[in-house]
Amino acid sequence: MSLYLIQHGEATSEEVNPLRPLSEKGRSDVVKVAGFMKNAGVKAGEIWHSTKLRAKETAGILAETLVLKAIEKEGLAPNDPPAVWIEEINKARESIIIVGHLPFLQRFASLLLTGSESREVVRFRQGGVVCLEKTDSGWSIAWMVTPELL
């Protein structure tokens, strides 16, 4: 099983729009990454995203490109505890895409990979995707792509 962790694309500032939708660059970056994922043959059962607009818009672009259902989930906000998702991820039968925020994604990846939320093992980038794979011995990083590489 694969787990795709995606930091939302660049958002506008709160001064420009308090809801913080994706900026033009953020939208463009996510479109590039979604196209890469489609061309790479990424398959998943669902896309989960936080309740924040920038994550919802990022998930929407991915859902349209990959022809998947995007589902809003409570508990994926920037400062939510990641440990509550371990059991849910381990029960999943299909690969999952999670669109979220820092520091949540950073702490979640660290917890899966090392057993500790505090070790920084992956540097997320806005609009970038980190693919983790579960094997018999646990989770490992399979690959990572950032918009700047595409």
Secondary structure, 3 states (H helix, E strand, C coil): CEEEEEECCCECCCCCCCCCCECHHHHHHHHHHHHHHHHCCCCCCEEEECCCHHHHHHHHHHHHHHCCCEEECCCCCCCCCHHHHHHHHHHCCCCEEEEECCCHHHHHHHHHHHCCCCCCCCCCCCCCEEEEEEECCEEEEEEEECHHHC
